[in-house]
Amino acid sequence: MERSSAIQQRTSEVVQLVVSRYRLLEKIGEGGMGVVYRAEDTGLSRIVALKALLGDFVSDPPRRRRLVQEARAAGAVSHSAIATIYDLVEDREKLYIVMEHVEGRSLRSLLSDGAVDFATVVSIGTQLAEGVAAAHAKGIVHRDLKPENILVSDSGRIKILDFGLAHCKPASLGQIGDPTLTEPGLIVGTVAYMAPEQLEGCEADSRSDIFSIGVILYQLATGMHPFLGASTASTIANIMSVTPHPMACGDRNLPEPLNQIVFRCLAKNCNHRYQTTRELLAVLQLLESSTNIRSSELNQFAQSGSEISLVHQWLGFVKPTPRRWWEINQFFCLAAYPVVAYMVWRVRAWMPENWEPAMVGILVGLAALTTTLRLYLLFIAAFVPALLESEALRWRTVLRLVSCAIWIALAVVALLIFAQHRGVGALMAGLAIGGFVSTYVAEDSINRSAFPS
């Protein structure tokens, strides 16, 4: 009776606050610190969801800040897989989030029926990766991805909810995250879906969310949690040290590439997982359209991670991505720099004798150096994609300096021959200017797009 009376009192308090614009229709959920209602926005004549803090938490400053952070973090990301935040209402020291209402059921409810079919697993996984990638692009790590926080609409579209534990980089979105909400070494999240580094108290990053996605996909595909134990302690021990059973075993006829994708997400060492959600998204999208891809290739890319290399599939039927444009740029440079060196070799007789050996030697040597480095990076992209981003960052400055040196040398050659051969000299000078623009504008933009971190 006391609990029923308390709930009625809390409902009454909410009605008093929102009656001027929001009319409560029914309670659709209640958790440890909050309650969610389906409500009508009378001003815009639409159905919304309204999330409020429960009584004892209304005056708790950390809980209030966490609710504000949830609204700001989710509101900063515009994506179809993330529930839209409409408003953050504060009245009489009480906070409420007004958000998009989704007709459907949670993944937890979906899992109560058992494992889902392969197509549904891949569809949900792809949408989930898309939404989380959009949040990561804004510097937001969810840190609490779990079936309860993912809704599936009647049409099969998903919505990611509850950014209350999200970690936001201070440089992104102008201080969305409150650094006082979590302290170094503090474990936050739901244990059964936390990555090993989170359980050790280390700071979570995008790869921690990837681990959580792996757990969810495993559970969707098999109907079982990969690490769940008889107690919290045993679940933690399983996450830290136990390798789950392969998903393809038993009665489930699941493609091996899906098993490899999920197990890469579940790697204990975060350096062995997909390094970005965009890489995970790429292989899931490939799995969705796998009818045009040989099974052996699909297995290889599921294991290696990242996007399909052009070394393996030249201009295949795969959607263009920033990483793909980066590879195309490397092939273009591999063709362009030797051509430049060859041009200088052909006009060497037009240069003063004391300049000829130096200029030819410099250009041929620089062209050989940049060609070697770019071939090395393409080799990494093809066979060790997990290391590509770090290696590209490692050699970025060297490649830029070598490229600039090539264009400077070409400009010097143009000046040396311009007096006697104006047409060729002007052509080479134009190529040098275009090369500078390409190096500092186009190539730099391609690199930043392909490797956002």
ZIFEN-V204969 format. One record per backbone hydrogen bond with DSSP energy under -1.0 kcal/mol. CO is the residue of the C=O (numbers start at 1). NH is the residue of the N-H. E is the energy in kcal/mol with one decimal. If there is no record, write none. Layout:
BEGIN
CO	NH	E
CO	NH	E
END
This chain:
BEGIN
1	5	-2.6
2	6	-2.2
3	7	-2.5
4	8	-2.2
5	9	-2.0
6	10	-2.4
7	11	-2.5
8	12	-2.2
9	13	-2.1
10	14	-2.0
11	15	-2.4
12	16	-2.1
13	17	-1.3
14	18	-2.4
15	19	-1.6
18	21	-1.7
18	22	-2.7
21	42	-3.2
23	40	-2.5
26	38	-3.1
29	36	-3.2
33	54	-2.4
34	31	-3.2
35	52	-2.8
36	28	-2.4
36	29	-1.3
37	50	-2.8
38	25	-3.0
38	26	-1.6
39	48	-3.0
40	23	-2.5
40	42	-1.1
41	45	-1.5
41	46	-1.2
46	41	-3.5
48	39	-3.0
49	99	-3.1
50	37	-2.7
51	97	-2.7
52	35	-2.5
54	57	-1.2
55	58	-1.1
57	60	-1.4
60	64	-2.3
61	65	-2.7
62	66	-2.1
63	67	-2.0
64	68	-2.2
65	69	-2.6
66	70	-2.4
67	71	-2.1
68	72	-2.6
69	73	-3.1
70	74	-2.3
71	75	-2.1
72	76	-1.3
79	82	-1.8
81	160	-2.8
84	100	-3.0
87	98	-2.8
89	96	-2.2
91	94	-1.2
94	91	-2.2
96	89	-2.9
97	51	-2.9
98	86	-2.6
98	87	-2.0
99	49	-2.9
103	154	-1.3
105	152	-3.5
106	110	-2.2
107	111	-2.8
110	113	-1.4
111	114	-2.0
117	121	-2.2
118	122	-2.4
119	123	-2.3
120	124	-2.8
121	125	-2.6
122	126	-2.7
123	127	-2.3
124	128	-2.7
125	129	-2.5
126	130	-2.2
127	131	-2.5
128	132	-2.6
129	133	-2.4
130	134	-1.9
131	135	-1.7
132	136	-2.8
133	137	-2.2
135	140	-2.4
136	139	-2.0
139	169	-2.2
141	167	-3.0
146	149	-1.6
147	107	-1.2
147	150	-1.4
149	161	-3.2
150	107	-2.4
151	159	-2.2
152	105	-2.2
153	156	-1.7
157	153	-3.7
159	151	-2.7
160	83	-1.7
163	166	-1.4
167	141	-2.9
169	172	-1.6
170	175	-1.3
178	181	-2.0
183	186	-2.4
190	193	-2.3
191	194	-1.7
195	199	-1.9
196	200	-1.4
197	202	-2.5
198	201	-1.7
201	185	-1.2
205	208	-1.7
205	209	-1.1
206	210	-1.6
207	211	-1.6
208	212	-1.8
209	213	-2.3
210	214	-2.1
211	215	-2.0
212	216	-2.2
213	217	-2.7
214	218	-2.4
215	219	-2.3
216	220	-2.4
217	221	-2.5
218	222	-2.1
219	223	-2.4
220	116	-2.6
231	235	-2.2
232	236	-2.4
233	237	-2.2
234	238	-2.3
235	239	-2.4
236	240	-2.1
237	241	-1.7
238	242	-2.4
246	249	-1.0
252	254	-1.2
255	259	-1.3
256	260	-2.2
257	261	-2.4
258	262	-2.5
259	263	-2.3
260	264	-1.7
261	265	-1.8
262	266	-1.6
264	267	-1.2
269	272	-2.1
270	273	-1.0
276	280	-1.5
277	281	-2.8
278	282	-2.0
279	283	-1.7
280	284	-2.1
281	285	-2.7
282	286	-1.9
283	287	-2.0
284	288	-1.9
285	289	-1.5
287	290	-1.2
289	292	-1.4
290	293	-1.3
294	298	-2.3
295	299	-2.5
296	300	-2.0
297	301	-2.6
298	302	-2.2
299	303	-2.0
300	304	-2.4
301	305	-2.3
309	312	-1.1
309	313	-2.1
313	316	-1.1
316	318	-2.1
321	325	-2.2
322	326	-2.0
323	327	-1.8
324	328	-2.3
325	329	-2.4
326	330	-1.8
327	331	-2.2
328	332	-2.3
329	333	-2.5
330	334	-2.3
331	335	-1.3
332	336	-2.6
333	337	-2.2
335	339	-1.1
336	340	-2.1
337	341	-2.3
338	342	-2.4
339	343	-2.3
340	344	-2.1
341	345	-2.0
342	346	-2.0
343	347	-1.5
347	350	-1.7
348	351	-1.2
352	355	-1.6
352	356	-1.8
355	359	-2.5
356	360	-2.4
357	361	-2.4
358	362	-2.7
359	363	-2.4
360	364	-2.5
361	365	-2.3
362	366	-2.7
363	367	-2.5
364	368	-2.2
365	369	-2.1
366	370	-2.7
367	371	-2.0
368	372	-2.1
369	373	-2.3
370	374	-2.3
371	375	-2.2
372	376	-2.0
373	377	-2.1
374	378	-2.1
375	379	-2.1
376	380	-2.2
377	381	-2.5
378	382	-1.8
379	383	-2.3
380	384	-2.1
384	387	-1.9
385	388	-1.2
387	391	-2.4
388	392	-3.0
389	393	-2.0
390	394	-2.1
391	395	-2.0
395	399	-2.6
396	400	-2.2
397	401	-2.6
398	402	-2.6
399	403	-2.5
400	404	-2.5
401	405	-2.4
402	406	-2.1
403	407	-2.1
404	408	-2.5
405	409	-2.4
406	410	-2.3
407	411	-2.2
408	412	-2.2
409	413	-2.3
410	414	-2.3
411	415	-2.0
412	416	-2.1
413	417	-1.7
414	418	-1.1
417	421	-2.8
421	425	-2.6
422	426	-2.9
423	427	-2.1
424	428	-2.6
425	429	-2.2
426	430	-2.5
427	431	-2.1
428	432	-2.0
429	433	-2.3
430	434	-2.7
431	435	-2.4
432	436	-1.9
433	437	-2.2
434	438	-2.6
435	439	-2.5
436	440	-2.6
437	441	-2.1
437	442	-1.0
438	443	-3.6
441	445	-2.1
442	446	-2.4
443	447	-2.4
444	448	-2.3
445	449	-2.1
446	450	-2.5
447	451	-2.4
END
